[in-house]
Amino acid sequence: MDIHHLAVLDHPHAEEVVRPRVDQSLAPVVLAAPMTPA
């Protein structure tokens, strides 16, 4: 594991930095989900 990577994960605002990236990557899936047949 990279030391700098650990430092970023331990940063208080790490979640604020990661969450937007996750939301952007999942957005197409979330938007498409209601259109898919049950």
DSSP file (Angstrom, degrees, kcal/mol; ACC not computed):
  #  RESIDUE AA STRUCTURE BP1 BP2  ACC     N-H-->O    O-->H-N    N-H-->O    O-->H-N    TCO  KAPPA ALPHA  PHI   PSI    X-CA   Y-CA   Z-CA
    1    1 A M              0   0    0      0, 0.0     2,-0.3     0, 0.0     3,-0.0   0.000 360.0 360.0 360.0 136.5    0.0    0.0    0.0
    2    2 A D     >  -     0   0    0      1,-0.1     4,-2.1     2,-0.0     5,-0.2  -0.538 360.0-139.4 -76.1 136.2    1.3    3.4   -0.9
    3    3 A I  H  > S+     0   0    0     -2,-0.3     4,-2.2     1,-0.2    -1,-0.1   0.894 104.6  51.7 -62.6 -39.6    2.0    5.7    2.1
    4    4 A H  H  > S+     0   0    0      1,-0.2     4,-1.8     2,-0.2    -1,-0.2   0.874 107.4  53.6 -65.2 -35.4    0.6    8.7    0.3
    5    5 A H  H  > S+     0   0    0      1,-0.2     4,-2.1     2,-0.2    -1,-0.2   0.913 108.6  49.0 -64.9 -41.8   -2.6    6.7   -0.5
    6    6 A L  H  X S+     0   0    0     -4,-2.1     4,-2.2     1,-0.2    -2,-0.2   0.895 107.7  55.2 -63.4 -39.3   -3.0    5.9    3.2
    7    7 A A  H  X S+     0   0    0     -4,-2.2     4,-0.6     1,-0.2    -1,-0.2   0.888 108.1  48.9 -61.5 -38.3   -2.5    9.5    4.1
    8    8 A V  H >< S+     0   0    0     -4,-1.8     3,-0.8     1,-0.2    -1,-0.2   0.906 110.3  50.3 -67.9 -41.0   -5.3   10.5    1.7
    9    9 A L  H 3< S+     0   0    0     -4,-2.1    -2,-0.2     1,-0.2    -1,-0.2   0.857 111.0  49.6 -65.5 -33.6   -7.6    7.8    3.2
   10   10 A D  H 3< S+     0   0    0     -4,-2.2    -1,-0.2    -5,-0.2    -2,-0.2   0.580  86.0 112.1 -81.3  -8.6   -6.9    9.1    6.7
   11   11 A H  S X< S-     0   0    0     -3,-0.8     3,-2.2    -4,-0.6     4,-0.3  -0.423  75.9-127.2 -66.9 138.3   -7.6   12.7    5.7
   12   12 A P  T 3  S+     0   0    0      0, 0.0     3,-0.4     0, 0.0     4,-0.2   0.808 110.2  44.9 -56.1 -31.3  -10.8   14.0    7.4
   13   13 A H  T 3> S+     0   0    0      1,-0.2     4,-1.5     2,-0.1     5,-0.2   0.215  78.4 110.0 -99.6  16.0  -12.2   15.0    4.0
   14   14 A A  H <> S+     0   0    0     -3,-2.2     4,-2.4     1,-0.2     3,-0.4   0.910  78.7  50.7 -58.2 -42.7  -11.3   11.8    2.2
   15   15 A E  H  > S+     0   0    0     -3,-0.4     4,-3.1    -4,-0.3    -1,-0.2   0.885 106.6  54.6 -64.0 -36.9  -15.0   10.8    2.0
   16   16 A E  H  4 S+     0   0    0      1,-0.2    -1,-0.2    -4,-0.2    -2,-0.2   0.810 112.3  44.7 -65.8 -27.4  -15.9   14.2    0.5
   17   17 A V  H  X S+     0   0    0     -4,-1.5     4,-0.6    -3,-0.4    -2,-0.2   0.860 119.8  39.1 -82.7 -37.0  -13.3   13.6   -2.2
   18   18 A V  H  X S+     0   0    0     -4,-2.4     4,-2.0    -5,-0.2     3,-0.5   0.889 104.8  65.1 -81.7 -40.2  -14.2   10.0   -2.9
   19   19 A R  H  X S+     0   0    0     -4,-3.1     4,-2.9     1,-0.2     5,-0.2   0.890  98.7  52.0 -56.1 -47.1  -18.0   10.2   -2.7
   20   20 A P  H  > S+     0   0    0      0, 0.0     4,-2.3     0, 0.0    -1,-0.2   0.888 109.7  51.1 -57.7 -37.1  -18.5   12.5   -5.7
   21   21 A R  H  X S+     0   0    0     -4,-0.6     4,-1.7    -3,-0.5    -2,-0.2   0.900 111.6  47.0 -66.4 -39.0  -16.4   10.2   -7.9
   22   22 A V  H  X S+     0   0    0     -4,-2.0     4,-2.1     2,-0.2     5,-0.2   0.918 111.1  51.5 -67.8 -43.0  -18.5    7.2   -6.8
   23   23 A D  H  X S+     0   0    0     -4,-2.9     4,-1.7     1,-0.2    -2,-0.2   0.903 110.0  49.4 -60.5 -41.1  -21.8    9.1   -7.4
   24   24 A Q  H  < S+     0   0    0     -4,-2.3    -1,-0.2    -5,-0.2    -2,-0.2   0.872 112.6  47.1 -66.7 -36.0  -20.6   10.0  -10.9
   25   25 A S  H  < S+     0   0    0     -4,-1.7     4,-0.3     1,-0.2    -1,-0.2   0.810 118.7  40.5 -76.6 -28.8  -19.7    6.4  -11.7
   26   26 A L  H  X S+     0   0    0     -4,-2.1     4,-2.7     1,-0.1     3,-0.5   0.644  91.7  88.5 -92.6 -16.0  -23.0    5.0  -10.3
   27   27 A A  H  X S+     0   0    0     -4,-1.7     4,-2.7     1,-0.2     5,-0.2   0.899  87.5  49.1 -51.7 -49.8  -25.2    7.7  -11.7
   28   28 A P  H  > S+     0   0    0      0, 0.0     4,-1.8     0, 0.0    -1,-0.2   0.873 113.0  48.6 -59.8 -35.7  -25.8    6.0  -15.1
   29   29 A V  H  > S+     0   0    0     -3,-0.5     4,-1.7    -4,-0.3    -2,-0.2   0.917 112.4  47.3 -69.7 -42.8  -26.7    2.7  -13.3
   30   30 A V  H  < S+     0   0    0     -4,-2.7    -1,-0.2     1,-0.2    -3,-0.2   0.901 114.1  47.3 -65.8 -40.3  -29.1    4.4  -10.9
   31   31 A L  H  < S+     0   0    0     -4,-2.7     4,-0.3    -5,-0.3    -1,-0.2   0.843 115.4  45.6 -69.9 -32.5  -30.8    6.3  -13.7
   32   32 A A  H >X S+     0   0    0     -4,-1.8     4,-1.0    -5,-0.2     3,-0.9   0.732  94.2  79.8 -83.1 -22.3  -31.1    3.2  -15.8
   33   33 A A  G >< S+     0   0    0     -4,-1.7     3,-1.2     1,-0.3    -1,-0.2   0.905  90.4  50.0 -55.0 -49.4  -32.3    0.9  -13.0
   34   34 A P  G 34 S+     0   0    0      0, 0.0    -1,-0.3     0, 0.0    -2,-0.1   0.770 108.0  56.3 -63.1 -22.5  -36.0    2.1  -13.1
   35   35 A M  G <4 S+     0   0    0     -3,-0.9    -2,-0.2    -4,-0.3    -3,-0.1   0.702  89.0  91.2 -81.6 -18.9  -36.0    1.6  -16.9
   36   36 A T  S << S-     0   0    0     -3,-1.2     2,-0.0    -4,-1.0     0, 0.0  -0.536  89.6-102.9 -79.0 142.8  -35.0   -2.1  -16.6
   37   37 A P              0   0    0      0, 0.0    -1,-0.1     0, 0.0    -2,-0.1  -0.330 360.0 360.0 -62.8 144.3  -37.8   -4.7  -16.4
   38   38 A A              0   0    0     -4,-0.1    -2,-0.0    -3,-0.1    -3,-0.0   0.498 360.0 360.0 -67.4 360.0  -38.4   -6.0  -12.9
